[in-house]
Amino acid sequence: FKNSVNSIVDQLYIPKEYYLKIDKNTELIFSNEACLLVEGKFSSNNSLKLKGKNWNGLHFIDLQNVLEINNLEISGVGKNEYGITCLGRSLLGGLTVKDSYIDIKNLTISDSKTEDTLHIFRSFGSLDNLLINNSFSDGIDIDFSEITISNLKIRNIGSGEDLGDCLDISNSNIMIYNSEFSFCTDKSLSIGENSIVY
């Protein structure tokens, strides 16, 4: 991106042969239905703000490198519906991580209107210093993964027709340190089948 502030009006795709690296402070403003799906390589160690109204989220699928993110803010994803579509793919999270290794630090997600604010599926790695605030349904949903979570705050979860869990875990091994959950309309921590939580 040439400019520090950019408008995204379409659905963007980064294929496996390409590398999207954010090397300066950047703000991306997404139009309705716009989204970003990455299957190549991605890293961001600068301030990255992604926002819009009713846009279709940020999605990492089967990345070719460790997903390194430091200082990311996401807001305004979704339309008060269960499920979201990006480039013809049906997804659950406003931020999706699937089949990837992750190292995510300093992440804030607010005003999400999707089934899961953050959905992690068949992935490994760590999350440190996360804030999730004001979600339509679940805050974080982790399936079939091994994740270490530190310094997590989740609040104001479940404003949709159904109640919302702050952290929903199934078929996963999770270590959690120094975390706070507040104003969860369903469960603060939901531990599903075949899961181990420390």
N, C-alpha and C positions, 0 to 999 in steps of 0.2 A: 504494500500500500504506500503510495507516494505521499499522501497527506496524513496528518495526525487525526483528522476527523473524516470519515468516509461514510457514504450512504450505500447500503446494499439493497437492491430492489429485486434480486432474483435468487434462485436457489444455487448455492455455490458448492462445487465438488472438487476435492483434492484427491486425485487418484494415487495408486500405490507408487508410481514412479516419481512423484513430486514431493517437495518439501516446503511447507509453509512455516516460516520462522518470523516471529514478531520481534524485531530488534530495536524498537523504539516505542515510546508511549503512544498508544493508538486507541481510538474510539470508533466503533462500528455501529451505525444506526440502521436497523433492519426494518424494511417495509413489511406490511402484512403478507404472510405466506412465505417470506424469505427465510433461508436457513443456511447453515454451513455444515457439510458432512465431509469428514476427513478419513481417508483410508491410507494415505501415504505417511509422511513424517510431519510432525508438528512440535514446535517448542515456543514458549513465550516466557521470558524472564523480565519483561517490562510491564508497566501498567497497561492492561487490556480491558476495555469496557465494551460490552456488547449489550445493546438495549434496543427497544422498539415497543410496538404495541401489537399484540397478537401475532408475533412472529413465531417461526417453527423450530427454533432452537439450534444448539450446537451439539454435534454428534461425532464421536470417534469410534471407528469400527476397524478392528484387526490392524492396528497401527504397525508400521514397520520399524519403529523405534520406541524407546521409553517415552511416554507422554509426560513431558516436563512443563509444568505451568506454575508461575509464581506471580501473584497479584492479578487475579481475574475477577471482574464484576459482571454479573449477568442479571438482567431484569426484563420483565414484561413478556415472558414467553407464554404462548398458549392462548386458548379461547374458552376456558371453563369447560373443557371436554376431557374425556378419558381417552388418551392416545393422541398422537401427533404424526404428521406425515412430512417427510423430507425426501425429495427426489424419488418418490414412489415407495418409500420404505415406511412401514408402520412402526412407530417407536413409542415408548412409554414416558421417557424422560425429556424434560426441557434441556437438560444436559445428560447425554448418554455416553457411557464408556463400555465398550463390548470387546471381549477377546483382546485385551491390551494390558501392558504393564504401565503403572502410573506412579508419578511423583508429583503430587499437587499440593501447593502451599498457598495460603492467603486467598481463599476463594469465598466470594460473597454472592449468593443468589437470592433475589427478592422478587416478590409479586409474581410468582409462578402460577399459571393456570393450566397445569398439565396433571396427568395421573401421578407421576413421580417428578419431584423437582430435580433430583439427581438419581439416575438409574445406572448401577454398575452390574455388569453381567459377565461371568466367566473371565474375571480380571484379577490382577495381583498388584500389590504395591502399598502405597501410603497416602494418607490425607492428613494435612496438618493446618490448623487454624482456619476452620470453616465456619461461616455464618449462613444459615438458611432462615429466611424470615418471610412470613406471609405466603402460604402455599394453599392451593386449591384442594389438594389431596395429600398424599404422603410426602414427607420431607426427603428422606433418602431410602431407596430400595436397593438392597444388595443381594444378588443371587449367584450361587455357584462361584464364589470368589474367596480370596484370602487377602484381607485388607487390615492394615494397622491405622487406627484413627486417633489423632491427638488434637486437643483444644477445639472441640466441636461445640457449637451453640446452634440449637434449633428451636424456633419459637413461632407461635401463631400458625399452627398447622391444621388444615382441614376446614376450609370455608365452603366446600362444595356440598352436593346433596348427601354424600356419604362422609363418614368421619375419616380423619387422617391420622396415621401413625407418624411420629417424629422419625423413628429409625426402624425399618422393617427388614429383617434378615431371614434368608432361607438358604439351606444347603451351602453354608459358608463358614469359614473360620475367621473370626474378627477379634482383634484386640483394641480396646477402647481406653483412652487415658484422658482425664481432666475434661469431661464433657458435661454439658448442661442441656436439659430439655424443659421447655415450658410452654404452657397453653397448647397442648396436643389434644385434639378433640377425641381421639381414640387412645391408643397406647403410646407411652413415651418410647418404649423399647419392645418390639415384637420379635421374638425369637422363634422362627419356624422350624420345620423338620430338618433333621440332619445338620444342625448348626451348633457350633461351639463359640461361645463369646467369653472373653476374659476381661 
